[in-house]
Amino acid sequence: MHPDMHLPLHYFHSAELQQRASEFRLCRRPRLSPRQSLRMHLGWALVELGLHVLPNGHALPAPGTPRTA
């Protein structure tokens, strides 16, 4: 194969993969109801809030909490 053919083949294959990926995203995207969407956004907001409340990532259990492990 001529060395100059590798780059055009790469571009062609890359464009084909990008097209297939965009088709896959379009057909696999779940449609969320407004309630589910709100629930998901609220859940992630609570996770983000928890990460801000515990900046070092370590939480101490409340006194008197039984050990689970």
N, C-alpha and C positions, 0 to 999 in steps of 0.2 A: 504494500500500500504506500502510496506517495505520502511523504511527511506532511504536506500541506493539507491533506484531507482530514486529518485528525480534528482540527479545530472546527470546521463546518459540521462534521459528524457530532461533535460534542454539543454545538449550539442546537442542532436539530433534536438530539436526544433530550437536552435540557428543556427545550420548548415543549416537547411531547410530554415529559413528566410534569411540567407545570400545568399543562392543560388537563391532564388526568387528575391532578391534585385538586384543581379548582372544580372539576365536575364532581369529584368525590365529596368535597365540602358542601356543594350545593345539594346533593341528594341525601347526605347523612345528617344535615343540620336539623335537630329536633325543634319543633315549633312549641314554644312555651306559652302557656296562657299568661295573662297579666298577673294573676295571683302567684303562679309558679315563679315568674320572673321577679316579682317583688320579694318573694320568700328567699330566692337565691341571693339577691342583692343585700337583703337584710342579714342573711347568714354570713356573707363575706364581710359585711360591715362589722358584725360582732367579732369575727375572727381578727380583723384588723384592730379593733378596739382592745381586744385581749392582748394582742402583741404590743400595743402601746402601753398598756397598764403594767405589763411585766417586761420591762426592757431587757433585763438580763436573761430571760427565759427560764428562770428558776422560780418555782412556786413552793411555798411551804404549806403543808397541810394544816388544817385548823387543829387546835388542841383537842385531844380526845378522839380524834378520827382513827378508826381501827385500820390497821395495816392490811393491805389486800394481797401483798405478795411476800 
